[in-house]
């Protein structure tokens, strides 16, 4: 179950503060707990911030700032970068509903329960919802429309659009025989090197579309 949970921090205020500090602080070679402390963030409430930044694509697995991180520091690119980060960390939600960022609190809560299986009254659910909303505050999907899902200048091949061809399926119809119908699904994969994100996307496809 832990692998199926969405990124979250319990103290969403710490997440908001970290994202605000990143905008003005110099980009480090590696984003560590020591660097986080230089931003004025110490203690247990700040510790989960780094894992969150890794799962949402701001940091690579070794803590190295990514293209999303660098673009987030650019005031003209910040909204788009945050939107990409949201789509990366919460890919399973966007697979189920491509307008997940437009959902109301109650709709978003229901979608999280559906996709993760967490208890509806749990603190974890509240933390995941709050973390999604905290990152969404920085995102600008209107600015990203039309090109947010195109590969950026530092994109890897995994970020490009992929097409999945499903085998022809015979669908019997009244008076028609031998009808074969092929399906094509276009996947706009998020900008991330985290294999867990792609596993979650494929799992969601199997459970919700490929039945």
N, C-alpha and C positions, 0 to 999 in steps of 0.2 A: 504493500500500500504506500510506503514512503516514497517509492519511485514515481508514483502516480500523482503525488501532491504537486500543486503549483508553487512557484516561488513566493515566499512571504517572510515578513519580519513582524514580530509582535508589536514593537514600537514603531508605528508608521511615521511618527514625528521624527525619529532618527533617520529614516529613509529620506524623507523630504529635506531634512537638513543636509544630509550627505550630498544629495543631488544639487542643492543650491550651492554648496561649497565647491563642488567639482567645477562649476561654471567659471569660477574666478581663480582657483588654485592652479599652479603649474602642473602639467601632466607628468606624473612620476614614471620612472622606468618600470616599476612594479607597484601595484596598489596593495599595500600591506596594512596590517593593524597599526604598525608604527606610523605609516603615512596618515591613516585615518585619525590617529591621535593628534597629528600636527594640524588637522582641520578642527580641532577642539572637540573631538568625539572620542570618548573613552568609556570603558565600563561594559557591562554585559549587554545593555540595550543596543550598543553600536556594533557588537561582534557579528550579528547575522547580516549586516549590510554587505560585506564582501561576498559571501555566497550568493546573495540576491543579485548583485551586480554581475556575477559570473553567469548565472542562469538566464539573465535577461540580455546577455550579449555585450555589456559594457566592458567586461574583462574576459580575457582568455583564461583557461584553466590554471595557468601559472601566475595569474594576477596582472598580466601585461594588458594595458589599456588597448582597446580595439578601435576600429574605425568608427563604430557607434559612439564610443567614449569621446573621441576627438571631435566628431561632428556635433556632439551634444554641447561642447564648449563654444561652438560657433553660434552666435545669437541668431544668425540667419538659417542655420540648419537644425537648431535645437528641437523644434517641434517635430520635424520629420524623424530625427534620430530617436527621440523618445517614442514615437509611434512604432518604429522598427523594433525597438527594445521590447515594447509591450507585445508586439506580435511574436517576437522570439520567445520570450519567457512564458507567454500564455497561449502558445500555438494551439493547444488542444481546444481552447475556447473558440479561437478564430476559425478552426476547422469546422466546429459545430455550428458556429454563427459568425459569419464574416463581419458583421456589424456589432460584435461583442462590446466594443467601446461605446456604443450608443445606448446600451441597455440601462434600464433603471436599476436601482439597488436590489429590489426584489427579484427582478428578472435575472440579474447577474448572479445573485446568490443561488437561485434555482439552477442556473447553468453550471455553476461550480459544483454543486451537490451532484448533479447528473453526471458530470465528467470525471469527478474524483472519487465519489462514493463516501465522502466524509459525512459525519453526523451533522444534521441540520442545525443542531443547537451547540455545536462545538466552538471552542475558542479558535481552533485552527481555521475553521471556515471564516470566522470574523476577521482573522489576520490576513487570510488570502484575499478576501474582498477589499479590506482596507489598503493592502499593498498595491493591488491592481489600481485602485482609485488614486492612490498617491502618485504612482507613475503616470497615470492618465492625465493628471493635472498639467504635466509638462508636454504632453503629446499634442500634435496638431495634425489630424488626419486630413483636414481640408487641404493643407499645403502639400500633403503627401499624395493626394489623389492623382492617379495617372502615372506616377513614377515612383511611388514609395516602394513598390515591389520589384522594381527593376534593379539589376545589379549595380552597386555603387562602384566607385573607382578602385576600391580595395576588396571587391567581392571575390569570393572563391567560387569554383564551379558549382558547389552545393547550393549557392544562393540563387542560381538561375532557375527559370521556369522549367519544370520537368513535366513530361507527358507520360501518363500511364495508360497503356492500351490493355483493355480487358478482353478476354477471349469472347468470340461470338457466342451468343446465347440464343438457343432456339426458343421462340415465344409463340406457342400455338394461338391461332386466332380463328374465329368462325369462318369457314370457307377458304382459309388460306393454309397452305402446307409448305413446308420447307423454307419458312421465313427465318432468316438469321439476322440478328441485330447486334451491331458492335457499339461499344461504349468507349468514349475517350474522356479522361479526367485530367484537367490541367492543374498541376500543383504549383503554387507560388511559394517556394520554400523560404523561410526566414533566414536572415543573415546570421548564422551561428555555426560554430564548429562543434557544438555539444551534441553528441550522438543521441543523447536521451531525448532531445527535442524531436528528432526525426522518428525515433521509436514511438513517441507519444502520438505523433501525427498519423503514422501508419496504423497504430492500434485503434485510434479514433475512426479512421477510414473503414477498417474491418468491421468495427462494431456498429457504425451508423450508416455506411453507404454500401459496402460490398457484401450485401446479404443476398 
